[in-house]
């Protein structure tokens, strides 16, 4: 049996790897991952410049606003602590037509400031094209702060008091619960930005695994090769070979994706360090390093990997059992829809886990097999569950795999040589009773 299992597993794995599709797909994956990790360099190569601060030419017709506006721009820069979120102001007496007539000013903005009897000042912003929402909001904040300073000056407020009023506020955090740290507030940002990126490959590989197992079994049934195979090996050996081969392929693909990411980081370290754009990965890694997650990775990563590996096995078994009862890939597509929906629900629940803090509902869902692999680690990171709860999720997943092997094998033995699409569910329940 062992030799036959090795032979079938090897043949199944070869069928997946020795294809043009595998080579082409991985070339595309490599280009996408490496390209996304160096997206700022790529865009800069084609003419974009993330490092250049936005230039704004200011025509101050009030003869009193520009200096205040410049001070507020500096305050905004210090407050945001990011150079790209501020602007480079240059006072001018030229008209907007004269400014934009110069080709080098095609990306510049032109701000006109006039006196206004009702609102102290009014401003008009001119540009060649569209302005992104973030920049527009930042400039609006600076202009509104400028208006406030002018209003206070015209109200004859003491200069010292005016300086105190116009200076930016430093917001300090103090948390009464001694078990919580202010650094851990970054965890919410991590869960909404970094974590979905990390679990997306697992979600994609899960769907790919289910599709791959079903397609291979249906292909063997369609070509009538199944009869030859089952006449030489037991259905149990055949199913095990599909589960092992598909999981080995998924692990290989996961390793390749990690390799592409490492290559992308290395390339970024060599050529990407020249840019200091908003795409800089340090902006994402900084809160991660400041949070309490790093110190907990020693147990979070192993537990998450165990859950993921067991989930891959469970999905492969379930896909094989369902595929055995179908006669073509179209029927299997219908049978696998519940699996896809379950995976999708788990993915979105993991992203929104922070919204369910303290909810028993989300904690109960983290124990459910098939979605616990992505939901339990996210709740563990957030501190909503502990190691004990994750261990329970692992035990439940092992029990699920045992149940699939014991009862699913009954369905597999009956369905593997079934070539009729009629009364599929009736045949499945009958096989379970047998």
Secondary structure, 3 states (H helix, E strand, C coil): CHHHHHHHHHHHHHHHHCCHHHHHHHHHHHHHHHHHHCHHHHHHHCCCCCCCCEEEEEEECCCCCHHHHHHHHHHHHHHHCCHHHCEEEEECCCCHHHHHHCHHHCCCEEEEEEEECCCEEEEEEEECCCCCHHHHHHHHHHHHHHHHHHHHHHCCCCHHHHHHHHCCCCCCCCCCCCCCCHHHHHHHHHHHHHHHHHHHHHHHHHHHHHHHHHHHHHHHHHCCHHHHHHCCCCHHHHHHHHHHHHHHHHHHHHHHHHHHHHHHHHHHHHHHHHCCCCCCCHHHHHHHHHCCHHHHHHHHHHHHHHHHHHHHHHHHHHHHHHHHCCCCHHHHHHHHHHHHHHHHHHHHHHHCHHHHCCCHHHHHHCCCCCCHHHHHHHHHHHCCCCHHHHHHHHHHHHHHHHHHHHHHHHHHHHHCCCCCCCCHHHHHHHHHHC
